[in-house]
Amino acid sequence: MIEKSGEAYVMPTTGFIRASNLVKVLGISSPTLYRWMDTGVFPKSVQIGPKATGWNVDVVRTWIDARSSGGAA
């Protein structure tokens, strides 16, 4: 579970995660998330609906695991 500013958020085990929740999980701001995407530090979002984008939870977990073990994803 991720807790920030009094809000608890549990990352789903499968599916997609939107930017508003992803920044809570990563502990970063929205501008940082998009800057990381633009510079290739973080995977790009994917279209999940007509007006919605998000990230595959498996891709996010792999990225977090790689960073935790000192590697780059």
N, CA, C and O atoms as a Tripos MOL2 file, in Angstrom:
@<TRIPOS>MOLECULE
protein
  292   291    73     0     0
PROTEIN
NO_CHARGES

@<TRIPOS>ATOM
      1 N           0.8480   -1.1750    0.0000 N.3       1 MET1
      2 CA          0.0000    0.0000    0.0000 C.3       1 MET1
      3 C           0.8900    1.2320    0.0000 C.2       1 MET1
      4 O           1.9410    1.2350    0.6410 O.2       1 MET1
      5 N           0.4940    2.2530   -0.6920 N.am      2 ILE2
      6 CA          1.1980    3.5230   -0.7510 C.3       2 ILE2
      7 C           0.3500    4.5370   -0.0050 C.2       2 ILE2
      8 O          -0.8480    4.6480   -0.2660 O.2       2 ILE2
      9 N           0.9450    5.2770    0.9150 N.am      3 GLU3
     10 CA          0.1880    6.2950    1.6210 C.3       3 GLU3
     11 C           0.8950    7.6280    1.4720 C.2       3 GLU3
     12 O           2.0890    7.7420    1.7530 O.2       3 GLU3
     13 N           0.1680    8.6230    1.0370 N.am      4 LYS4
     14 CA          0.7470    9.9510    0.8390 C.3       4 LYS4
     15 C          -0.3470   10.9840    1.0680 C.2       4 LYS4
     16 O          -1.4540   10.8540    0.5460 O.2       4 LYS4
     17 N          -0.0380   11.9880    1.8350 N.am      5 SER5
     18 CA         -0.9810   13.0790    2.1090 C.3       5 SER5
     19 C          -2.3050   12.5580    2.6560 C.2       5 SER5
     20 O          -3.3670   13.0790    2.3120 O.2       5 SER5
     21 N          -2.2510   11.5420    3.4980 N.am      6 GLY6
     22 CA         -3.4550   11.0120    4.0990 C.3       6 GLY6
     23 C          -4.2740   10.1130    3.2040 C.2       6 GLY6
     24 O          -5.2940    9.5800    3.6420 O.2       6 GLY6
     25 N          -3.8580    9.9280    1.9560 N.am      7 GLU7
     26 CA         -4.5870    9.0680    1.0320 C.3       7 GLU7
     27 C          -3.8570    7.7450    0.8890 C.2       7 GLU7
     28 O          -2.6390    7.7200    0.7120 O.2       7 GLU7
     29 N          -4.5920    6.6490    0.9640 N.am      8 ALA8
     30 CA         -3.9870    5.3400    0.7450 C.3       8 ALA8
     31 C          -4.3000    4.9020   -0.6830 C.2       8 ALA8
     32 O          -5.4090    5.0970   -1.1810 O.2       8 ALA8
     33 N          -3.3100    4.3130   -1.3250 N.am      9 TYR9
     34 CA         -3.5180    3.8070   -2.6750 C.3       9 TYR9
     35 C          -2.8140    2.4730   -2.8010 C.2       9 TYR9
     36 O          -1.6290    2.3580   -2.4890 O.2       9 TYR9
     37 N          -3.5300    1.4760   -3.2520 N.am     10 VAL10
     38 CA         -2.9600    0.1580   -3.4940 C.3      10 VAL10
     39 C          -2.8770   -0.0330   -5.0020 C.2      10 VAL10
     40 O          -3.8910    0.0290   -5.6980 O.2      10 VAL10
     41 N          -1.6590   -0.2660   -5.5090 N.am     11 MET11
     42 CA         -1.4940   -0.4700   -6.9490 C.3      11 MET11
     43 C          -2.1560   -1.7830   -7.3260 C.2      11 MET11
     44 O          -1.9570   -2.7870   -6.6440 O.2      11 MET11
     45 N          -2.9390   -1.7990   -8.3950 N.am     12 PRO12
     46 CA         -3.5890   -3.0430   -8.8080 C.3      12 PRO12
     47 C          -2.5550   -4.1000   -9.1990 C.2      12 PRO12
     48 O          -1.4280   -3.7670   -9.5660 O.2      12 PRO12
     49 N          -2.9400   -5.3610   -9.1190 N.am     13 THR13
     50 CA         -2.0120   -6.4360   -9.4780 C.3      13 THR13
     51 C          -1.9550   -6.6410  -10.9850 C.2      13 THR13
     52 O          -0.9490   -7.1270  -11.5030 O.2      13 THR13
     53 N          -3.0060   -6.2830  -11.6870 N.am     14 THR14
     54 CA         -3.0380   -6.3890  -13.1490 C.3      14 THR14
     55 C          -3.7520   -5.1680  -13.7130 C.2      14 THR14
     56 O          -4.3480   -4.3820  -12.9760 O.2      14 THR14
     57 N          -3.6830   -5.0260  -15.0050 N.am     15 GLY15
     58 CA         -4.4100   -3.9420  -15.6530 C.3      15 GLY15
     59 C          -3.5580   -2.7110  -15.8560 C.2      15 GLY15
     60 O          -2.3650   -2.8030  -16.1450 O.2      15 GLY15
     61 N          -4.1840   -1.5550  -15.7010 N.am     16 PHE16
     62 CA         -3.5280   -0.2880  -15.9960 C.3      16 PHE16
     63 C          -3.6420    0.6580  -14.8190 C.2      16 PHE16
     64 O          -4.5480    0.5430  -13.9930 O.2      16 PHE16
     65 N          -2.7130    1.5900  -14.7570 N.am     17 ILE17
     66 CA         -2.7070    2.6060  -13.7090 C.3      17 ILE17
     67 C          -2.6320    3.9740  -14.3810 C.2      17 ILE17
     68 O          -1.8540    4.1790  -15.3120 O.2      17 ILE17
     69 N          -3.4390    4.8900  -13.9050 N.am     18 ARG18
     70 CA         -3.4690    6.2450  -14.4670 C.3      18 ARG18
     71 C          -2.4030    7.1080  -13.8010 C.2      18 ARG18
     72 O          -1.8900    6.7700  -12.7340 O.2      18 ARG18
     73 N          -2.0790    8.2210  -14.4420 N.am     19 ALA19
     74 CA         -1.0140    9.1120  -13.9710 C.3      19 ALA19
     75 C          -1.2620    9.6150  -12.5530 C.2      19 ALA19
     76 O          -0.3300    9.6890  -11.7530 O.2      19 ALA19
     77 N          -2.5040    9.9600  -12.2330 N.am     20 SER20
     78 CA         -2.8070   10.5110  -10.9080 C.3      20 SER20
     79 C          -2.4620    9.5370   -9.7850 C.2      20 SER20
     80 O          -2.0670    9.9600   -8.6990 O.2      20 SER20
     81 N          -2.6050    8.2460  -10.0360 N.am     21 ASN21
     82 CA         -2.2360    7.2480   -9.0350 C.3      21 ASN21
     83 C          -0.7700    6.8450   -9.1540 C.2      21 ASN21
     84 O          -0.1280    6.5280   -8.1520 O.2      21 ASN21
     85 N          -0.2470    6.8570  -10.3620 N.am     22 LEU22
     86 CA          1.1460    6.4790  -10.5680 C.3      22 LEU22
     87 C           2.0970    7.4230   -9.8440 C.2      22 LEU22
     88 O           3.0910    6.9780   -9.2710 O.2      22 LEU22
     89 N           1.8020    8.7210   -9.8620 N.am     23 VAL23
     90 CA          2.6790    9.6640   -9.1660 C.3      23 VAL23
     91 C           2.6760    9.4070   -7.6580 C.2      23 VAL23
     92 O           3.6840    9.6440   -6.9930 O.2      23 VAL23
     93 N           1.5640    8.9290   -7.1150 N.am     24 LYS24
     94 CA          1.5070    8.5640   -5.6940 C.3      24 LYS24
     95 C           2.3890    7.3570   -5.4190 C.2      24 LYS24
     96 O           3.1180    7.3230   -4.4280 O.2      24 LYS24
     97 N           2.3200    6.3690   -6.2990 N.am     25 VAL25
     98 CA          3.1250    5.1560   -6.1380 C.3      25 VAL25
     99 C           4.6120    5.4930   -6.1970 C.2      25 VAL25
    100 O           5.3990    5.0050   -5.3860 O.2      25 VAL25
    101 N           4.9900    6.3310   -7.1590 N.am     26 LEU26
    102 CA          6.4020    6.6530   -7.3630 C.3      26 LEU26
    103 C           6.9060    7.7560   -6.4360 C.2      26 LEU26
    104 O           8.1140    7.9240   -6.2700 O.2      26 LEU26
    105 N           5.9900    8.5060   -5.8330 N.am     27 GLY27
    106 CA          6.3870    9.5940   -4.9460 C.3      27 GLY27
    107 C           6.9960   10.7740   -5.6910 C.2      27 GLY27
    108 O           7.9250   11.4170   -5.2040 O.2      27 GLY27
    109 N           6.4620   11.0510   -6.8770 N.am     28 ILE28
    110 CA          6.9660   12.1460   -7.7110 C.3      28 ILE28
    111 C           5.8020   13.0300   -8.1410 C.2      28 ILE28
    112 O           4.6380   12.6900   -7.9300 O.2      28 ILE28
    113 N           6.1300   14.1650   -8.7450 N.am     29 SER29
    114 CA          5.0940   15.0560   -9.2650 C.3      29 SER29
    115 C           4.7310   14.6650  -10.6960 C.2      29 SER29
    116 O           5.4630   13.9280  -11.3570 O.2      29 SER29
    117 N           3.6030   15.1640  -11.1570 N.am     30 SER30
    118 CA          3.1930   14.9150  -12.5460 C.3      30 SER30
    119 C           4.2100   15.4490  -13.5510 C.2      30 SER30
    120 O           4.5350   14.7520  -14.5130 O.2      30 SER30
    121 N           4.7290   16.6830  -13.3530 N.am     31 PRO31
    122 CA          5.7390   17.1540  -14.3110 C.3      31 PRO31
    123 C           6.9750   16.2450  -14.3670 C.2      31 PRO31
    124 O           7.5470   16.0410  -15.4380 O.2      31 PRO31
    125 N           7.3830   15.7070  -13.2240 N.am     32 THR32
    126 CA          8.5280   14.7920  -13.2110 C.3      32 THR32
    127 C           8.2110   13.5310  -13.9900 C.2      32 THR32
    128 O           9.0460   13.0530  -14.7570 O.2      32 THR32
    129 N           7.0150   12.9820  -13.8070 N.am     33 LEU33
    130 CA          6.6150   11.7820  -14.5380 C.3      33 LEU33
    131 C           6.7200   12.0150  -16.0470 C.2      33 LEU33
    132 O           7.3050   11.2030  -16.7640 O.2      33 LEU33
    133 N           6.1570   13.1170  -16.5220 N.am     34 TYR34
    134 CA          6.1650   13.3850  -17.9600 C.3      34 TYR34
    135 C           7.5690   13.7320  -18.4740 C.2      34 TYR34
    136 O           7.9110   13.4200  -19.6150 O.2      34 TYR34
    137 N           8.3720   14.3750  -17.6300 N.am     35 ARG35
    138 CA          9.7640   14.6390  -18.0200 C.3      35 ARG35
    139 C          10.5270   13.3230  -18.1480 C.2      35 ARG35
    140 O          11.2950   13.1420  -19.0930 O.2      35 ARG35
    141 N          10.3210   12.3950  -17.1980 N.am     36 TRP36
    142 CA         10.9610   11.0740  -17.2660 C.3      36 TRP36
    143 C          10.5440   10.3440  -18.5370 C.2      36 TRP36
    144 O          11.3680    9.6940  -19.1800 O.2      36 TRP36
    145 N           9.2630   10.4480  -18.9040 N.am     37 MET37
    146 CA          8.8010    9.8150  -20.1460 C.3      37 MET37
    147 C           9.4930   10.4350  -21.3550 C.2      37 MET37
    148 O           9.9630    9.7210  -22.2400 O.2      37 MET37
    149 N           9.5520   11.7510  -21.3900 N.am     38 ASP38
    150 CA         10.1500   12.4590  -22.5300 C.3      38 ASP38
    151 C          11.6310   12.1520  -22.7000 C.2      38 ASP38
    152 O          12.1440   12.1510  -23.8180 O.2      38 ASP38
    153 N          12.3210   11.8900  -21.5860 N.am     39 THR39
    154 CA         13.7640   11.6350  -21.6490 C.3      39 THR39
    155 C          14.1050   10.1480  -21.6640 C.2      39 THR39
    156 O          15.2800    9.7840  -21.6890 O.2      39 THR39
    157 N          13.0800    9.2810  -21.6500 N.am     40 GLY40
    158 CA         13.3180    7.8460  -21.7180 C.3      40 GLY40
    159 C          13.6480    7.1870  -20.3940 C.2      40 GLY40
    160 O          14.0050    6.0100  -20.3590 O.2      40 GLY40
    161 N          13.5350    7.9330  -19.3000 N.am     41 VAL41
    162 CA         13.7990    7.3620  -17.9750 C.3      41 VAL41
    163 C          12.6750    6.4150  -17.5710 C.2      41 VAL41
    164 O          12.9180    5.4000  -16.9170 O.2      41 VAL41
    165 N          11.4510    6.7440  -17.9590 N.am     42 PHE42
    166 CA         10.2750    5.9540  -17.5960 C.3      42 PHE42
    167 C           9.5270    5.5760  -18.8720 C.2      42 PHE42
    168 O           9.5180    6.3430  -19.8360 O.2      42 PHE42
    169 N           8.8930    4.3880  -18.8840 N.am     43 PRO43
    170 CA          8.1450    3.9620  -20.0810 C.3      43 PRO43
    171 C           7.0270    4.9410  -20.4420 C.2      43 PRO43
    172 O           6.4460    5.5870  -19.5700 O.2      43 PRO43
    173 N           6.7430    5.0370  -21.7080 N.am     44 LYS44
    174 CA          5.6680    5.9050  -22.1950 C.3      44 LYS44
    175 C           4.3020    5.3000  -21.8570 C.2      44 LYS44
    176 O           4.1580    4.0830  -21.7350 O.2      44 LYS44
    177 N           3.3260    6.1600  -21.7110 N.am     45 SER45
    178 CA          1.9580    5.7140  -21.4550 C.3      45 SER45
    179 C           1.3670    5.1230  -22.7340 C.2      45 SER45
    180 O           1.8840    5.3240  -23.8330 O.2      45 SER45
    181 N           0.2720    4.3920  -22.5570 N.am     46 VAL46
    182 CA         -0.4380    3.8070  -23.6940 C.3      46 VAL46
    183 C          -1.8880    4.2790  -23.6660 C.2      46 VAL46
    184 O          -2.4150    4.6260  -22.6090 O.2      46 VAL46
    185 N          -2.5180    4.2900  -24.8180 N.am     47 GLN47
    186 CA         -3.9230    4.6740  -24.9340 C.3      47 GLN47
    187 C          -4.7800    3.5460  -24.3650 C.2      47 GLN47
    188 O          -4.6810    2.4050  -24.8160 O.2      47 GLN47
    189 N          -5.6240    3.8590  -23.3720 N.am     48 ILE48
    190 CA         -6.4910    2.8280  -22.7890 C.3      48 ILE48
    191 C          -7.9710    3.1270  -23.0110 C.2      48 ILE48
    192 O          -8.8400    2.3640  -22.5880 O.2      48 ILE48
    193 N          -8.2410    4.2180  -23.6630 N.am     49 GLY49
    194 CA         -9.6120    4.6000  -23.9790 C.3      49 GLY49
    195 C          -9.5810    5.7890  -24.9160 C.2      49 GLY49
    196 O          -8.5040    6.2950  -25.2330 O.2      49 GLY49
    197 N         -10.7450    6.2480  -25.3690 N.am     50 PRO50
    198 CA        -10.7860    7.3550  -26.3200 C.3      50 PRO50
    199 C         -10.0730    8.6140  -25.8200 C.2      50 PRO50
    200 O          -9.4430    9.3270  -26.6020 O.2      50 PRO50
    201 N         -10.1740    8.8830  -24.5220 N.am     51 LYS51
    202 CA         -9.5540   10.0840  -23.9540 C.3      51 LYS51
    203 C          -8.7140    9.7540  -22.7260 C.2      51 LYS51
    204 O          -8.4950   10.6110  -21.8690 O.2      51 LYS51
    205 N          -8.2470    8.5220  -22.6430 N.am     52 ALA52
    206 CA         -7.5110    8.1040  -21.4480 C.3      52 ALA52
    207 C          -6.2150    7.3870  -21.8010 C.2      52 ALA52
    208 O          -6.1570    6.5920  -22.7390 O.2      52 ALA52
    209 N          -5.1820    7.6880  -21.0300 N.am     53 THR53
    210 CA         -3.9160    6.9760  -21.1580 C.3      53 THR53
    211 C          -3.5440    6.4180  -19.7930 C.2      53 THR53
    212 O          -4.0490    6.8660  -18.7630 O.2      53 THR53
    213 N          -2.6620    5.4410  -19.8020 N.am     54 GLY54
    214 CA         -2.2160    4.8380  -18.5560 C.3      54 GLY54
    215 C          -1.0060    3.9690  -18.8140 C.2      54 GLY54
    216 O          -0.4670    3.9400  -19.9210 O.2      54 GLY54
    217 N          -0.5900    3.2740  -17.7970 N.am     55 TRP55
    218 CA          0.5740    2.4000  -17.8770 C.3      55 TRP55
    219 C           0.1680    1.0030  -17.4540 C.2      55 TRP55
    220 O          -0.6000    0.8300  -16.5080 O.2      55 TRP55
    221 N           0.6820    0.0130  -18.1510 N.am     56 ASN56
    222 CA          0.4540   -1.3770  -17.7810 C.3      56 ASN56
    223 C           1.1420   -1.6090  -16.4410 C.2      56 ASN56
    224 O           2.3200   -1.2880  -16.2860 O.2      56 ASN56
    225 N           0.4230   -2.1580  -15.4830 N.am     57 VAL57
    226 CA          0.9520   -2.3750  -14.1410 C.3      57 VAL57
    227 C           2.1830   -3.2800  -14.1730 C.2      57 VAL57
    228 O           3.1290   -3.0580  -13.4170 O.2      57 VAL57
    229 N           2.1850   -4.2910  -15.0320 N.am     58 ASP58
    230 CA          3.3440   -5.1850  -15.1280 C.3      58 ASP58
    231 C           4.5900   -4.4220  -15.5750 C.2      58 ASP58
    232 O           5.6830   -4.6780  -15.0690 O.2      58 ASP58
    233 N           4.4400   -3.5030  -16.5040 N.am     59 VAL59
    234 CA          5.5680   -2.6950  -16.9840 C.3      59 VAL59
    235 C           6.0900   -1.8040  -15.8560 C.2      59 VAL59
    236 O           7.3000   -1.6670  -15.6770 O.2      59 VAL59
    237 N           5.1760   -1.2040  -15.1010 N.am     60 VAL60
    238 CA          5.5690   -0.3450  -13.9790 C.3      60 VAL60
    239 C           6.3070   -1.1600  -12.9200 C.2      60 VAL60
    240 O           7.3490   -0.7330  -12.4240 O.2      60 VAL60
    241 N           5.7720   -2.3300  -12.5720 N.am     61 ARG61
    242 CA          6.4340   -3.1730  -11.5630 C.3      61 ARG61
    243 C           7.8250   -3.6020  -12.0280 C.2      61 ARG61
    244 O           8.7640   -3.6100  -11.2320 O.2      61 ARG61
    245 N           7.9660   -3.9530  -13.2890 N.am     62 THR62
    246 CA          9.2740   -4.3340  -13.8300 C.3      62 THR62
    247 C          10.2450   -3.1650  -13.7290 C.2      62 THR62
    248 O          11.4030   -3.3520  -13.3590 O.2      62 THR62
    249 N           9.7860   -1.9690  -14.0530 N.am     63 TRP63
    250 CA         10.6270   -0.7770  -13.9770 C.3      63 TRP63
    251 C          11.0560   -0.5240  -12.5330 C.2      63 TRP63
    252 O          12.2270   -0.2470  -12.2710 O.2      63 TRP63
    253 N          10.1100   -0.6190  -11.5960 N.am     64 ILE64
    254 CA         10.4240   -0.4100  -10.1760 C.3      64 ILE64
    255 C          11.4210   -1.4580   -9.6970 C.2      64 ILE64
    256 O          12.3860   -1.1220   -9.0110 O.2      64 ILE64
    257 N          11.2000   -2.7220  -10.0490 N.am     65 ASP65
    258 CA         12.1120   -3.7980   -9.6440 C.3      65 ASP65
    259 C          13.5170   -3.5710  -10.1850 C.2      65 ASP65
    260 O          14.4990   -3.7760   -9.4710 O.2      65 ASP65
    261 N          13.6180   -3.1500  -11.4390 N.am     66 ALA66
    262 CA         14.9310   -2.9000  -12.0460 C.3      66 ALA66
    263 C          15.6480   -1.7610  -11.3310 C.2      66 ALA66
    264 O          16.8560   -1.8280  -11.1040 O.2      66 ALA66
    265 N          14.9070   -0.7200  -10.9780 N.am     67 ARG67
    266 CA         15.5070    0.4160  -10.2680 C.3      67 ARG67
    267 C          15.9180    0.0090   -8.8610 C.2      67 ARG67
    268 O          16.9520    0.4530   -8.3620 O.2      67 ARG67
    269 N          15.1110   -0.8390   -8.2170 N.am     68 SER68
    270 CA         15.4020   -1.2830   -6.8510 C.3      68 SER68
    271 C          16.6570   -2.1340   -6.7930 C.2      68 SER68
    272 O          17.3920   -2.1010   -5.8060 O.2      68 SER68
    273 N          16.9060   -2.9040   -7.8580 N.am     69 SER69
    274 CA         18.0720   -3.7880   -7.8760 C.3      69 SER69
    275 C          19.2820   -3.1170   -8.5260 C.2      69 SER69
    276 O          20.2830   -3.7740   -8.8120 O.2      69 SER69
    277 N          19.1860   -1.8100   -8.7570 N.am     70 GLY70
    278 CA         20.3240   -1.0620   -9.2690 C.3      70 GLY70
    279 C          20.4800   -1.0530  -10.7690 C.2      70 GLY70
    280 O          21.4380   -0.4720  -11.2770 O.2      70 GLY70
    281 N          19.5720   -1.6760  -11.4980 N.am     71 GLY71
    282 CA         19.6520   -1.7050  -12.9630 C.3      71 GLY71
    283 C          18.8050   -0.6200  -13.5740 C.2      71 GLY71
    284 O          18.1120    0.1140  -12.8690 O.2      71 GLY71
    285 N          18.8590   -0.5190  -14.8520 N.am     72 ALA72
    286 CA         18.0040    0.4190  -15.5840 C.3      72 ALA72
    287 C          17.0300   -0.3810  -16.4220 C.2      72 ALA72
    288 O          17.4040   -1.3750  -17.0440 O.2      72 ALA72
    289 N          15.7810    0.0540  -16.4400 N.am     73 ALA73
    290 CA         14.7600   -0.6600  -17.2150 C.3      73 ALA73
    291 C          14.6470   -0.0900  -18.5930 C.2      73 ALA73
    292 O          13.8390   -0.5620  -19.3920 O.2      73 ALA73
@<TRIPOS>BOND
     1     1     2 1
     2     2     3 1
     3     3     4 2
     4     3     5 am
     5     5     6 1
     6     6     7 1
     7     7     8 2
     8     7     9 am
     9     9    10 1
    10    10    11 1
    11    11    12 2
    12    11    13 am
    13    13    14 1
    14    14    15 1
    15    15    16 2
    16    15    17 am
    17    17    18 1
    18    18    19 1
    19    19    20 2
    20    19    21 am
    21    21    22 1
    22    22    23 1
    23    23    24 2
    24    23    25 am
    25    25    26 1
    26    26    27 1
    27    27    28 2
    28    27    29 am
    29    29    30 1
    30    30    31 1
    31    31    32 2
    32    31    33 am
    33    33    34 1
    34    34    35 1
    35    35    36 2
    36    35    37 am
    37    37    38 1
    38    38    39 1
    39    39    40 2
    40    39    41 am
    41    41    42 1
    42    42    43 1
    43    43    44 2
    44    43    45 am
    45    45    46 1
    46    46    47 1
    47    47    48 2
    48    47    49 am
    49    49    50 1
    50    50    51 1
    51    51    52 2
    52    51    53 am
    53    53    54 1
    54    54    55 1
    55    55    56 2
    56    55    57 am
    57    57    58 1
    58    58    59 1
    59    59    60 2
    60    59    61 am
    61    61    62 1
    62    62    63 1
    63    63    64 2
    64    63    65 am
    65    65    66 1
    66    66    67 1
    67    67    68 2
    68    67    69 am
    69    69    70 1
    70    70    71 1
    71    71    72 2
    72    71    73 am
    73    73    74 1
    74    74    75 1
    75    75    76 2
    76    75    77 am
    77    77    78 1
    78    78    79 1
    79    79    80 2
    80    79    81 am
    81    81    82 1
    82    82    83 1
    83    83    84 2
    84    83    85 am
    85    85    86 1
    86    86    87 1
    87    87    88 2
    88    87    89 am
    89    89    90 1
    90    90    91 1
    91    91    92 2
    92    91    93 am
    93    93    94 1
    94    94    95 1
    95    95    96 2
    96    95    97 am
    97    97    98 1
    98    98    99 1
    99    99   100 2
   100    99   101 am
   101   101   102 1
   102   102   103 1
   103   103   104 2
   104   103   105 am
   105   105   106 1
   106   106   107 1
   107   107   108 2
   108   107   109 am
   109   109   110 1
   110   110   111 1
   111   111   112 2
   112   111   113 am
   113   113   114 1
   114   114   115 1
   115   115   116 2
   116   115   117 am
   117   117   118 1
   118   118   119 1
   119   119   120 2
   120   119   121 am
   121   121   122 1
   122   122   123 1
   123   123   124 2
   124   123   125 am
   125   125   126 1
   126   126   127 1
   127   127   128 2
   128   127   129 am
   129   129   130 1
   130   130   131 1
   131   131   132 2
   132   131   133 am
   133   133   134 1
   134   134   135 1
   135   135   136 2
   136   135   137 am
   137   137   138 1
   138   138   139 1
   139   139   140 2
   140   139   141 am
   141   141   142 1
   142   142   143 1
   143   143   144 2
   144   143   145 am
   145   145   146 1
   146   146   147 1
   147   147   148 2
   148   147   149 am
   149   149   150 1
   150   150   151 1
   151   151   152 2
   152   151   153 am
   153   153   154 1
   154   154   155 1
   155   155   156 2
   156   155   157 am
   157   157   158 1
   158   158   159 1
   159   159   160 2
   160   159   161 am
   161   161   162 1
   162   162   163 1
   163   163   164 2
   164   163   165 am
   165   165   166 1
   166   166   167 1
   167   167   168 2
   168   167   169 am
   169   169   170 1
   170   170   171 1
   171   171   172 2
   172   171   173 am
   173   173   174 1
   174   174   175 1
   175   175   176 2
   176   175   177 am
   177   177   178 1
   178   178   179 1
   179   179   180 2
   180   179   181 am
   181   181   182 1
   182   182   183 1
   183   183   184 2
   184   183   185 am
   185   185   186 1
   186   186   187 1
   187   187   188 2
   188   187   189 am
   189   189   190 1
   190   190   191 1
   191   191   192 2
   192   191   193 am
   193   193   194 1
   194   194   195 1
   195   195   196 2
   196   195   197 am
   197   197   198 1
   198   198   199 1
   199   199   200 2
   200   199   201 am
   201   201   202 1
   202   202   203 1
   203   203   204 2
   204   203   205 am
   205   205   206 1
   206   206   207 1
   207   207   208 2
   208   207   209 am
   209   209   210 1
   210   210   211 1
   211   211   212 2
   212   211   213 am
   213   213   214 1
   214   214   215 1
   215   215   216 2
   216   215   217 am
   217   217   218 1
   218   218   219 1
   219   219   220 2
   220   219   221 am
   221   221   222 1
   222   222   223 1
   223   223   224 2
   224   223   225 am
   225   225   226 1
   226   226   227 1
   227   227   228 2
   228   227   229 am
   229   229   230 1
   230   230   231 1
   231   231   232 2
   232   231   233 am
   233   233   234 1
   234   234   235 1
   235   235   236 2
   236   235   237 am
   237   237   238 1
   238   238   239 1
   239   239   240 2
   240   239   241 am
   241   241   242 1
   242   242   243 1
   243   243   244 2
   244   243   245 am
   245   245   246 1
   246   246   247 1
   247   247   248 2
   248   247   249 am
   249   249   250 1
   250   250   251 1
   251   251   252 2
   252   251   253 am
   253   253   254 1
   254   254   255 1
   255   255   256 2
   256   255   257 am
   257   257   258 1
   258   258   259 1
   259   259   260 2
   260   259   261 am
   261   261   262 1
   262   262   263 1
   263   263   264 2
   264   263   265 am
   265   265   266 1
   266   266   267 1
   267   267   268 2
   268   267   269 am
   269   269   270 1
   270   270   271 1
   271   271   272 2
   272   271   273 am
   273   273   274 1
   274   274   275 1
   275   275   276 2
   276   275   277 am
   277   277   278 1
   278   278   279 1
   279   279   280 2
   280   279   281 am
   281   281   282 1
   282   282   283 1
   283   283   284 2
   284   283   285 am
   285   285   286 1
   286   286   287 1
   287   287   288 2
   288   287   289 am
   289   289   290 1
   290   290   291 1
   291   291   292 2
@<TRIPOS>SUBSTRUCTURE
     1 MET1         2 RESIDUE 1 A MET
     2 ILE2         6 RESIDUE 1 A ILE
     3 GLU3        10 RESIDUE 1 A GLU
     4 LYS4        14 RESIDUE 1 A LYS
     5 SER5        18 RESIDUE 1 A SER
     6 GLY6        22 RESIDUE 1 A GLY
     7 GLU7        26 RESIDUE 1 A GLU
     8 ALA8        30 RESIDUE 1 A ALA
     9 TYR9        34 RESIDUE 1 A TYR
    10 VAL10       38 RESIDUE 1 A VAL
    11 MET11       42 RESIDUE 1 A MET
    12 PRO12       46 RESIDUE 1 A PRO
    13 THR13       50 RESIDUE 1 A THR
    14 THR14       54 RESIDUE 1 A THR
    15 GLY15       58 RESIDUE 1 A GLY
    16 PHE16       62 RESIDUE 1 A PHE
    17 ILE17       66 RESIDUE 1 A ILE
    18 ARG18       70 RESIDUE 1 A ARG
    19 ALA19       74 RESIDUE 1 A ALA
    20 SER20       78 RESIDUE 1 A SER
    21 ASN21       82 RESIDUE 1 A ASN
    22 LEU22       86 RESIDUE 1 A LEU
    23 VAL23       90 RESIDUE 1 A VAL
    24 LYS24       94 RESIDUE 1 A LYS
    25 VAL25       98 RESIDUE 1 A VAL
    26 LEU26      102 RESIDUE 1 A LEU
    27 GLY27      106 RESIDUE 1 A GLY
    28 ILE28      110 RESIDUE 1 A ILE
    29 SER29      114 RESIDUE 1 A SER
    30 SER30      118 RESIDUE 1 A SER
    31 PRO31      122 RESIDUE 1 A PRO
    32 THR32      126 RESIDUE 1 A THR
    33 LEU33      130 RESIDUE 1 A LEU
    34 TYR34      134 RESIDUE 1 A TYR
    35 ARG35      138 RESIDUE 1 A ARG
    36 TRP36      142 RESIDUE 1 A TRP
    37 MET37      146 RESIDUE 1 A MET
    38 ASP38      150 RESIDUE 1 A ASP
    39 THR39      154 RESIDUE 1 A THR
    40 GLY40      158 RESIDUE 1 A GLY
    41 VAL41      162 RESIDUE 1 A VAL
    42 PHE42      166 RESIDUE 1 A PHE
    43 PRO43      170 RESIDUE 1 A PRO
    44 LYS44      174 RESIDUE 1 A LYS
    45 SER45      178 RESIDUE 1 A SER
    46 VAL46      182 RESIDUE 1 A VAL
    47 GLN47      186 RESIDUE 1 A GLN
    48 ILE48      190 RESIDUE 1 A ILE
    49 GLY49      194 RESIDUE 1 A GLY
    50 PRO50      198 RESIDUE 1 A PRO
    51 LYS51      202 RESIDUE 1 A LYS
    52 ALA52      206 RESIDUE 1 A ALA
    53 THR53      210 RESIDUE 1 A THR
    54 GLY54      214 RESIDUE 1 A GLY
    55 TRP55      218 RESIDUE 1 A TRP
    56 ASN56      222 RESIDUE 1 A ASN
    57 VAL57      226 RESIDUE 1 A VAL
    58 ASP58      230 RESIDUE 1 A ASP
    59 VAL59      234 RESIDUE 1 A VAL
    60 VAL60      238 RESIDUE 1 A VAL
    61 ARG61      242 RESIDUE 1 A ARG
    62 THR62      246 RESIDUE 1 A THR
    63 TRP63      250 RESIDUE 1 A TRP
    64 ILE64      254 RESIDUE 1 A ILE
    65 ASP65      258 RESIDUE 1 A ASP
    66 ALA66      262 RESIDUE 1 A ALA
    67 ARG67      266 RESIDUE 1 A ARG
    68 SER68      270 RESIDUE 1 A SER
    69 SER69      274 RESIDUE 1 A SER
    70 GLY70      278 RESIDUE 1 A GLY
    71 GLY71      282 RESIDUE 1 A GLY
    72 ALA72      286 RESIDUE 1 A ALA
    73 ALA73      290 RESIDUE 1 A ALA
